[in-house]
Amino acid sequence: MKISLVLKILRTEIKQFREPAVTLITRKTRDPYKILISTILSLRTKDETTFRATENLFKHAKTPEEMIKLSIKNIEKIIYPTGFYKVKAKRINKISKLLIDKYNSQVPDDLDELLKIKGIGRKTANLVITMGYQKMGICVDTHVHRISNRFGYINTKTPEKTEFALRKKLPKKHWIEYNDILVTFGQNICAPISPKCSQCVIKKYCPKISVKKFR
């Protein structure tokens, strides 16, 4: 797999598609707190809903101090109908309080420190590090995990193992952009079930591993 060539092709190809909600949000702000909150809201939620909920929430609160002034019930109403909105409202409240109490209202810029915070997983932590602080990291969601294995660049069973495999193999110059490229590509062409292989610009490089049906 000529990964640099494939990413160069995809980098051009995805320009025709709408970018993922979190990517659009990070283009508007480099505020690590806003990126953290928008990423939490995006989990198991469609992009259109994520974008709307995030915009609505930031109209009411843009900092941890402002956020904890909102009741959990109020946050629920604002972010509805994101998936698991009640759980997310509680998580946003608790994380905001913790940032104030332990981190002087600043989102940590260290991956391991972020992972100490309950409710922040590796995907979210890596996104904050890369998009909020422009530090090296690899954000792996289901699209990145699926496609990296589908075109045979790595062979892993879980997103976490995919992240560690990519850290060993993927050239560092691609780390930060890798998630944006593959998520956009995955949402529009390389779908989980029945990917649009006939429209794929990198099909000659892809062995379609584990693909049983395609269009």
C-alpha positions in Angstrom: 0.0 0.0 0.0 1.5 3.3 -1.2 0.0 5.3 1.6 1.4 8.7 0.7 0.1 8.3 -2.9 -3.3 7.1 -1.7 -3.7 10.0 0.7 -2.6 12.5 -2.0 -5.3 11.1 -4.3 -8.0 11.1 -1.5 -7.0 14.6 -0.3 -8.1 15.9 -3.7 -11.1 13.6 -4.0 -12.8 14.6 -0.7 -12.9 18.3 -1.6 -16.2 17.6 -3.4 -17.8 16.3 -0.2 -19.1 18.0 2.9 -16.6 17.8 5.7 -17.5 16.0 9.0 -19.2 18.2 11.6 -16.2 18.2 14.0 -13.9 19.2 11.2 -16.1 22.1 10.2 -16.2 23.2 13.9 -12.4 23.0 14.3 -12.0 25.2 11.2 -14.0 27.9 13.0 -12.1 27.6 16.2 -8.9 26.2 17.7 -10.3 26.4 21.2 -9.5 23.1 22.8 -12.5 23.3 25.1 -14.9 23.8 22.2 -13.3 21.0 20.3 -13.6 18.7 23.3 -17.3 19.5 23.8 -18.1 19.2 20.1 -16.4 15.8 20.0 -18.3 14.5 23.0 -21.6 15.6 21.2 -20.6 13.9 18.0 -20.4 10.4 19.5 -23.1 8.2 17.9 -24.7 11.2 16.4 -25.3 12.3 12.8 -23.2 15.2 11.6 -26.1 17.6 10.9 -27.4 17.0 14.5 -23.9 17.4 16.0 -23.3 20.7 14.2 -26.7 22.1 15.2 -26.4 21.0 18.8 -22.8 22.4 19.1 -23.8 25.8 17.6 -26.8 26.0 20.0 -24.8 25.0 23.1 -22.0 27.5 22.4 -24.6 30.3 22.1 -25.2 29.6 25.8 -21.7 28.7 27.1 -18.3 28.9 25.6 -16.1 28.2 28.7 -16.2 25.7 31.6 -17.3 28.5 33.9 -20.2 29.4 31.7 -21.1 25.8 31.2 -21.5 24.9 34.9 -23.9 27.8 35.3 -26.3 25.8 33.1 -28.3 23.1 34.8 -27.9 19.6 33.4 -31.6 19.7 32.4 -30.9 22.8 30.5 -27.9 21.3 28.7 -30.1 18.3 27.8 -32.7 20.5 26.2 -30.1 22.5 24.3 -28.2 19.4 22.8 -31.3 17.3 22.1 -31.6 15.2 19.9 -28.0 14.1 19.9 -27.6 10.5 20.8 -27.5 9.7 24.5 -28.1 13.4 25.2 -28.8 12.9 28.9 -25.5 11.0 29.4 -23.7 13.7 27.4 -25.2 16.5 29.4 -24.0 15.0 32.7 -20.6 14.3 31.2 -20.2 17.9 29.9 -21.1 19.2 33.3 -18.7 16.9 35.2 -15.8 17.5 32.8 -16.3 21.3 32.9 -16.2 21.2 36.7 -13.1 19.1 36.7 -11.3 21.4 34.3 -12.1 24.3 36.6 -11.1 22.5 39.8 -8.0 20.6 38.7 -6.7 22.3 35.5 -7.4 26.0 36.0 -10.1 25.9 33.4 -7.7 24.7 30.8 -8.0 21.6 28.7 -4.8 19.5 29.1 -2.5 19.4 26.1 -1.1 16.0 27.0 -2.7 12.8 25.8 -2.1 10.8 29.0 -3.4 13.6 31.1 -6.6 13.8 29.0 -7.2 10.1 29.3 -7.2 10.4 33.1 -10.5 12.4 32.8 -13.5 10.1 33.0 -15.6 10.3 29.9 -12.7 11.1 27.5 -11.5 8.2 25.4 -8.6 7.9 23.0 -10.5 9.2 20.0 -11.6 12.4 21.8 -8.2 12.9 23.4 -6.4 12.6 20.1 -8.7 15.0 18.4 -8.2 17.6 21.1 -4.4 17.2 20.9 -4.2 17.4 17.1 -6.9 20.0 16.3 -6.8 22.0 19.5 -3.0 22.1 20.1 -1.6 21.0 16.7 0.4 18.3 18.5 1.1 14.9 17.0 -1.6 12.3 17.4 -3.7 9.9 15.4 -7.5 10.1 15.9 -9.1 6.7 15.1 -12.8 6.3 14.8 -14.8 3.5 13.1 -14.1 4.9 9.6 -10.4 5.1 10.2 -10.3 1.6 11.7 -12.4 0.1 8.9 -10.7 1.7 5.9 -7.1 1.2 7.2 -7.8 -2.5 7.5 -9.9 -2.7 4.3 -7.1 -1.5 2.1 -4.6 -3.7 3.8 -2.4 -1.0 5.3 -2.7 -2.7 8.8 -4.4 -5.7 10.3 -6.1 -5.0 13.6 -9.3 -5.9 15.4 -10.1 -2.7 17.4 -9.8 1.0 16.9 -7.4 1.2 19.8 -5.1 -1.4 18.2 -5.4 0.5 14.9 -4.2 3.7 16.6 -1.1 1.9 18.0 -0.4 0.1 14.7 -0.7 3.4 12.8 1.7 5.2 15.2 4.3 2.6 14.3 3.7 2.6 10.5 2.1 5.8 9.3 4.6 8.6 8.4 4.2 11.4 10.9 3.5 13.9 8.3 0.1 12.3 7.8 -0.9 11.8 11.4 -3.0 14.9 11.9 -4.8 14.8 8.5 -5.4 11.0 8.4 -8.6 11.1 10.4 -10.2 14.0 8.4 -9.4 12.3 5.1 -10.6 8.9 5.9 -13.8 10.0 7.8 -14.9 12.1 4.8 -14.0 9.3 2.4 -15.8 6.7 4.6 -19.0 8.8 5.0 -19.3 9.3 1.2 -17.6 6.4 -0.7 -16.1 3.7 1.5 -19.2 2.9 3.5 -19.3 0.1 6.2 -21.7 -2.0 4.2 -21.7 -2.1 0.4 -19.1 0.6 -0.3 -19.2 2.4 -3.6 -16.2 0.7 -5.1 -17.2 1.6 -8.7 -16.8 5.3 -7.8 -13.6 4.8 -5.8 -10.5 6.7 -7.0 -8.1 4.3 -5.2 -9.8 1.0 -6.1 -6.7 -0.2 -8.0 -4.7 0.1 -4.7 -7.3 -1.6 -2.5 -7.7 -5.3 -2.1 -11.2 -4.8 -0.5 -10.3 -6.9 2.5 -13.5 -8.3 4.2 -15.8 -6.6 1.7 -18.5 -9.0 0.8 -20.8 -6.7 -1.2 -20.0 -3.5 -3.0 -21.5 -1.2 -5.6 
